[in-house]
Amino acid sequence: MTRTSVGHFVSEQSREKFLTAYDRAMDLWPGPRQEIDVETSYGTVHVHRYGPRKGSPIVLLHGHAGHASNWYPQVAALGEQHPVYAIDTLDDPGRSTQRLVAPGPAENAAWIQEVLAGLGLEGVHLAGLSHGGWLALNQAVHAPDRLASVLALDPGGFEKVPARFYAHMIAGLFGLLAPRRFRPALGRALANPALSAPPEMIAPLMLGMRTYKPSRRPAARVFTDEELGAINLPVLVLVGKRSALLRPRRVADRATRLIPKVRTRILPKAGHGLNLEQPGIVNDEMSRFIEDHVL
C-alpha cells in the first residue's frame, strides 16, 4: 500500500489537547528527566532521557499508537545504572513531528540511525514493544553498527498479524467504555493491561486514536529466515503466553532456530502488554540481559 501523507493531528486544537494529556502522562516517569529534539531527514524526533551520565545507553521504542509514558514501569529500574532514552516514534501521536514518510524497513532504520547519531550514542541496548519490537529487530537487520543488543517484547515481524489481534484491540476499546470499577477484571479476562492502567496514561492514548491520522502504515512485515539469521547481535525475545499478537511457542522456536545469539522466554501470566502486566519480571529480564552484554 502506497503511503502518501505524513502522520498528523486533525487540527491544532486537537494536538494541543493531546499534548496536555501527554504531559500529564509523562508525570508517571520518575524525575528528573530531560527532553531532547533530534532533527532527522524524516522529521523532528522527541526523546525523553532519564538516569546517570555514565553506563551503556538503553533506548526504548513504544508500540503502535503509544508514546514514551508507556514505559513508566521500567524507567526507574533500568535507569539505576544506565541512561535511558525513550523515543516518540514517527508516525505515532506524540511530540515528534513527521515531515517525510518512511515507507519501508530501510527507511525506518535510517531515521532511527539518525536519532542515535544525533544523540551521540554507541553501544546501544535497543528495546521495543510490539511495533517498537519490530523496529528494534529491523535496526539489527539494516543498521546494527550503533547497537550492543536488541530486546524485543512481544514483537511484530515473526509471523503475520492475526485477525484475533484486531478483535482484541476492538474489545479493549469497548472495555475502556465500561465503568472504571469493572475494568481491572475485564483487563485480566482479555489480557489487556490498558484497562487497569493509570487514567493519566490512557487519556492520551484515547485522544490519539480519535484525533491523530497516521500515514497508511501496513502491518509489520514478517522477517525472512535469512534476515533473522543474519542478526549478529545478542537478542532477547520476551513473549506473553496470552499474547493476542503472537503464537508464543512458534515465535520462541523460530527465534531460537534462526537468531544465533538469542535468549527467549515466554511469560506465563502476560499478554501483549507484558511490560505493564508483569513489570517486575520484565524489568529483571531486561536488566539481567543488558548486564550480560555491556560492551
C-alpha positions in Angstrom: 0.0 0.0 0.0 1.4 3.4 -1.0 1.8 5.9 1.8 1.5 9.5 0.6 0.9 11.7 3.6 2.6 12.0 6.9 1.0 11.4 10.3 -0.8 14.4 11.7 -3.5 15.6 14.1 -6.8 16.6 12.6 -6.5 20.1 13.9 -4.2 22.3 16.0 -6.8 22.3 18.8 -6.7 18.5 18.9 -3.0 18.5 19.0 -2.9 20.9 21.9 -5.5 18.9 23.8 -3.5 15.7 23.2 -0.2 17.3 24.3 -1.8 18.5 27.6 -2.8 14.9 28.3 0.6 13.6 27.1 2.5 15.9 29.6 0.3 14.6 32.4 1.1 11.0 31.4 4.8 11.8 31.4 4.5 12.7 35.1 4.3 9.0 35.7 8.0 8.8 35.0 10.5 9.4 37.8 12.4 12.6 37.7 14.3 14.5 36.8 14.2 13.8 33.1 15.5 15.7 30.1 13.6 16.3 26.8 15.6 16.5 23.6 14.5 17.1 20.0 16.6 15.5 17.3 16.4 16.6 13.7 16.3 13.8 11.1 15.7 13.5 7.4 12.2 12.3 8.2 11.2 14.8 10.9 11.8 16.1 14.4 12.1 13.2 16.8 11.3 13.9 20.5 13.3 12.0 23.1 13.0 11.7 26.9 16.2 11.0 28.9 16.5 9.7 32.5 19.3 8.3 34.6 23.0 8.7 35.1 25.5 10.2 32.6 27.7 7.0 32.7 26.7 3.5 31.6 25.6 1.8 28.4 22.6 3.6 26.9 19.2 2.0 26.8 16.8 3.2 24.1 13.1 2.4 24.3 10.6 2.2 21.4 6.9 2.1 22.3 4.2 0.2 20.4 1.8 1.4 17.7 -0.3 4.4 18.7 1.7 4.6 22.0 4.2 7.1 23.3 7.0 7.3 25.9 4.9 7.3 29.0 4.0 3.6 28.3 7.5 2.7 29.7 6.9 4.2 33.1 7.1 0.9 35.0 10.6 0.3 33.5 12.3 3.6 33.7 13.4 3.7 37.3 14.7 0.1 37.3 16.6 0.4 34.0 17.8 3.9 34.9 19.6 2.9 38.1 22.8 2.0 36.3 22.2 3.2 32.7 21.0 6.3 30.9 17.6 5.6 29.5 16.2 7.3 26.3 12.6 6.9 25.2 11.7 7.9 21.7 8.3 9.1 20.5 8.4 7.2 17.2 7.5 8.9 14.0 4.0 8.2 12.6 2.5 7.9 16.1 0.9 10.5 18.2 3.4 12.2 20.5 5.8 15.2 20.5 7.7 14.0 17.4 6.7 15.7 14.1 6.9 13.7 10.9 7.8 15.5 7.6 8.6 12.6 5.3 7.1 9.1 5.2 9.4 6.2 6.0 7.7 3.7 3.7 9.8 0.6 4.3 12.3 -1.3 6.5 15.4 0.6 5.2 13.9 4.0 5.7 12.7 3.1 9.2 16.2 2.0 10.1 17.6 5.2 8.6 15.6 7.6 10.8 16.4 5.7 14.0 20.1 5.6 13.0 19.9 9.4 12.6 18.4 9.7 16.1 21.1 7.6 17.7 23.8 9.6 15.8 22.2 12.9 16.9 22.2 11.8 20.5 25.8 10.6 20.1 25.0 7.1 21.3 27.1 4.0 20.7 26.8 0.5 22.2 23.0 0.9 22.5 20.7 -1.6 24.0 17.7 -1.1 21.8 14.4 -2.3 23.3 11.0 -2.2 21.7 7.4 -3.4 22.4 5.1 -4.7 19.7 5.7 -2.5 16.6 8.6 -1.0 18.6 10.0 -4.5 18.8 9.8 -4.8 15.1 11.6 -1.5 14.7 14.4 -2.8 17.1 14.8 -6.1 15.2 14.7 -4.2 11.9 17.5 -2.0 13.1 19.6 -5.1 13.9 19.0 -6.2 10.3 19.6 -3.0 8.4 21.8 -0.7 10.6 23.3 -2.6 13.6 26.6 -0.6 13.9 25.5 1.5 16.9 23.9 -1.4 18.8 25.1 -3.6 21.5 22.0 -5.7 21.8 18.3 -5.8 21.0 15.4 -6.5 23.4 12.1 -7.4 21.6 9.0 -7.5 23.8 6.1 -9.4 22.1 7.4 -8.0 18.8 5.9 -7.8 15.4 7.8 -9.4 12.5 7.9 -13.1 13.4 4.5 -14.0 11.9 1.6 -12.3 10.2 -0.7 -10.2 12.3 -3.7 -12.5 13.1 -7.4 -11.4 12.9 -7.7 -12.1 16.6 -5.3 -9.2 17.3 -7.6 -6.7 15.7 -10.6 -8.2 17.6 -8.6 -7.9 20.8 -8.0 -4.2 20.1 -11.6 -3.6 19.5 -12.6 -5.4 22.6 -10.2 -3.3 24.6 -11.7 -0.1 23.2 -15.1 -1.2 24.3 -13.7 -2.2 27.7 -12.5 1.3 28.2 -16.1 2.5 28.0 -17.1 0.3 30.9 -17.3 1.7 34.4 -13.9 2.0 35.9 -14.6 -0.4 38.7 -15.1 -3.2 36.2 -12.1 -2.5 34.1 -9.4 -4.4 36.1 -11.5 -7.6 35.9 -12.1 -7.1 32.1 -8.4 -6.4 31.7 -7.5 -9.7 33.3 -10.0 -11.6 31.2 -8.8 -10.0 28.0 -5.1 -9.9 28.9 -5.3 -6.2 28.2 -3.4 -4.2 30.8 -4.6 -0.8 29.4 -8.0 -1.5 31.2 -6.3 -1.2 34.6 -3.6 1.3 33.6 -3.5 4.7 35.3 -6.0 7.1 33.7 -3.2 9.6 33.0 -1.7 7.1 30.6 -5.0 6.1 29.0 -6.1 9.7 28.3 -3.6 10.5 25.5 -4.0 7.0 24.0 -7.7 7.6 23.6 -7.2 11.2 22.3 -4.6 10.0 19.8 -6.9 7.2 18.5 -9.6 9.8 17.9 -7.7 12.8 16.5 -4.4 11.5 15.0 -4.2 10.3 11.4 -1.2 8.2 10.8 0.2 7.6 7.3 -1.1 4.4 5.7 1.3 2.2 7.6 0.8 -1.5 6.8 1.2 -4.3 9.4 4.8 -5.0 10.3 6.4 -7.1 7.5 7.4 -10.6 8.6 11.2 -11.0 8.6 12.6 -13.7 6.4 14.7 -16.6 7.7 17.7 -15.0 6.1 17.2 -11.7 7.8 16.8 -13.2 11.2 19.7 -15.5 10.6 21.9 -12.5 9.7 21.4 -10.7 13.0 24.8 -10.9 14.7 23.8 -9.2 18.0 22.6 -10.6 21.3 18.8 -10.6 21.1 16.3 -11.1 24.0 12.8 -12.1 22.9 10.1 -11.9 25.6 6.6 -13.2 24.6 3.4 -13.2 26.6 1.8 -16.6 26.8 -1.6 -14.9 26.4 -0.4 -12.7 23.6 -3.1 -11.7 21.1 -0.5 -10.9 18.5 1.8 -14.0 18.6 1.7 -17.7 19.0 4.2 -17.8 21.7 5.8 -21.3 21.2 6.1 -20.8 17.4 7.8 -17.5 17.9 10.1 -18.7 20.5 11.0 -21.7 18.4 11.6 -19.6 15.3 13.7 -17.1 17.1 15.8 -19.9 18.7 16.2 -21.7 15.4 17.3 -18.7 13.4 18.9 -16.0 15.5 22.4 -17.1 16.5 22.7 -15.2 19.8 19.1 -15.2 21.1 17.6 -15.7 24.5 13.8 -16.3 24.7 11.3 -16.5 27.4 7.5 -16.9 27.5 5.9 -15.1 30.4 3.0 -17.3 31.6 0.7 -14.6 33.1 1.1 -11.9 30.5 -0.5 -10.9 27.2 0.7 -8.5 24.6 1.3 -5.6 27.0 3.7 -7.6 29.2 5.7 -4.7 30.3 2.6 -3.3 32.1 1.2 -6.7 33.2 4.4 -8.2 34.6 6.7 -5.2 35.2 8.9 -6.8 37.9 9.7 -9.9 35.7 10.2 -7.8 32.6 12.5 -5.4 34.4 14.5 -8.3 35.9 14.8 -10.0 32.5 15.8 -6.8 30.7 18.3 -5.7 33.3 20.0 -9.1 33.5 20.3 -9.4 29.8 21.7 -5.9 29.4 24.3 -6.5 32.2 25.3 -9.7 30.4 26.0 -7.8 27.2 27.5 -4.5 28.2 30.3 -3.6 25.8 
